[in-house]
């Protein structure tokens, strides 16, 4: 007998769909993240896959939309593109969708690095030790070397 013709299977699918919609009403999820949440309750894999397919088909679940929102949100929190990209990869978002989300974000990463640095340190570095501390901070936040060097606007040669 086909599993999809089973009334219990249909009830399970409806319950999983309702749970998914409740979760998605609060915030966006990556496909992999939502799948894990649904499977964590011990749900049948076939039912989870059917619900995920339904959500994707109706555009209620979108990795691109998730990536765009995450890029803007994390940038606003002072994180750089390297860290955000790693987070998106961890959630299973494909590389082409990550690139598209960054392209459409409109974030000026040089400006974002400078704002993050200013918020944390308030003053320009006066010693090589302070310079390295500020560079390390931005590196840990996920900014690349060009963005970091532009943000601190100082060379080691100046000291």
Secondary structure, DSSP 4 states (H G I P E B T S, - for coil): --GGG-HHHHHHHHHHHHHHHHHHHHS---HHHHHHHHHHTT--HHHHHHHHHHHHHTTSS-HHHHHHHHHHHHHHTT--HHHHHHHHHHTT--HHHHHHHHHHH---HHHHHHHHHHHHH-S---SHHHHHHHHHHHHHHT--HHHHHHHHT--GGG-
